[in-house]
Amino acid sequence: MIKNIIFDLGNVIINYNQEQIINKFTKKEEEIKYIYDEIFHAPEWELMDLGNITNDKAIEVINKRNEFKYQKLTEDFLHEWYKQQQINKEVVEIAKILKKNGYNLFVLSNMGNLTYEYFKDNEFFSLCTGIIISAHEHLIKPDEKVFRVLLDKYKLNPEECLFIDDDPSEENYKTANKIGLKGRRIVPNQAEDIKKLLLEFGVEI
């Protein structure tokens, strides 16, 4: 029986569309490629999610590596990108219903410190019994250790947990299912698919 609902944040609670975010900063093909290659897909991005480097340090390293070719774009993007995301209000309403119906809500998300600080005062987080953010733990999904941090800290039985995540590689679910958590990958930013998932596992909404 499911008692606990564990939410990822990006593309579940917070709409995280890289293309839309980049388009707020540039429409130039060369600069778009630069942001994908040298920011989103660069080592510093994961290091920020791990909480192992600051945002300012990432800017310094990225600019130096690229000989300051896009210095201002790098600075503007990394100082402001997370503010271009929006809370998915439909999913927050689902969370409110789940809370009202007696389910315990948790967060388990790969996220840097700046992004979390920007969103943490949203009403969704006040509904949660526990929140595990990768940057706070210096661990990221799909590492089994970060799942164990959540389960151990809040004394959760994995068989009573439903995990909601959009990870396209499905590695997060492979780890979650391996240690007993229920669930499947959801369609990014789709409240209706979340409702469908909840019903599949007998969760009252």
PyMOL commands that set and color helices and strands:
alter all, ss='L'
color gray80, all
select helices_A, chain A and resi 18-23+29-40+43-49+55-65+71-84+89-100+113-119+123-126+134-137+144-153+158-160+171-178+191-200
alter helices_A, ss='H'
color red, helices_A
select strands_A, chain A and resi 4-7+14-15+86-87+104-109+130-133+161-164
alter strands_A, ss='S'
color yellow, strands_A
deselect
rebuild
show_as cartoon
